[in-house]
Amino acid sequence: MGRTTRIRPTPQVATNLTRVDSAETIEVVIGRIGKPHGLRGEVTVELRTDEPERRFAVGTPVRVEAPSGPAAPWTSLTVTATRWHQSTLLVRFDELTDRTTAETARGLLLHATVQADETPEDPDEFYDHQLVGLLAEDLEGRALGEVTGVLHGAQDLLQIRTHDDRDALVPFVSALVPEVDLAAGRVVVADRPGLVTAFPEEGA
């Protein structure tokens, strides 16, 4: 999958959902090809997944897409080898046989098609698409609104559309989001004025 979001004191993450192909699968962006490394077609990959070993396993085909301009010369690339160079993932694809070909692939987005019900290996992590659509409730079970998005940056944020059509942003940390119940379709927020509920003067 694309990146996962974890409830923990120090937040982590992001997912790149691109489209839903059917009720059974979804497509996500898992990386972007960077500059060539060496002369044999190896390339750097800018990761957009927290599970690179899973998404770039040897033998795995990944769909490619040019972010703009002419279409990519390939519809897919097949992983033949991976290794880490410091903190950068280096990947060899069967179709990229030399540095010149690898340079042609620079900038291409890499996509993976995964099962819609697939979950991260860590039970405390969630894919973004699992969170969108959940009902948000406070600690007493009162409805606050609906999760409409997950924003990523210095801190992961749940975007909640309230019943009075405001968009509230809640840091996705255990102190403020103590429970995510996917089976029940809800997320519990330790709400307080100014978080999801408006300050009295704002609601006036």
C-alpha positions, 0 to 999 in steps of 0.5 A: 500500500502507500504510506500508512498512518499510525496512532502513536505519541510521535506521529508518522506518515502518508498514503497516496491513493490514486484511484479505486479500480473496483470493489476489490482493489485500489491503486496507490503511488508507492514511489518515484524514480530518481536519478540513475546510480551507476552504469547498469540501470540501477535507479534511486527511488523516492519512496511514497510507501512505508513498506518498501520491502513489501512493495518492491519485492523481487519479481513484483511488477509496478505500473508506471506513469509519467506525471506530465508530458509524453507518455512513459515508454513502458506500461510497467516495470518488473523489480529484479533487485533492491538494496539500500545505499545509506537511506536511499532505496536503489532498485533494478528493473528488468526493463532498465538495462543501462544508465541511458535507459535508466535516465529515460525513466527518471521522474516516472511515478510507480503504482501498485494495485492492492486488495482494498481490504489489505491492512498494514502488518502493524495493528496500530497502523492504518492506510489513509483510505481506511480512515476516510469515511469513518464517523467521528465521535467524542469520548461520550459517544456524541457525533462530531462529524465525518473523517474526510481526509488525512493530511501529511506534513510535519504532523499527520492530521485527520480532517473532520467535516463537522455537522455545521459544515466546518473542516476541523483538523485533529493531530493523529496521535493517541492522546487526541485519537485514542480509538479507531474502530474500523469494524464499527466505522468510527474514530473516537476523538478526545474533543475540546473547544477549538479542536473539533467543537467550535469555541462558543463565540465561533458557534454563535 
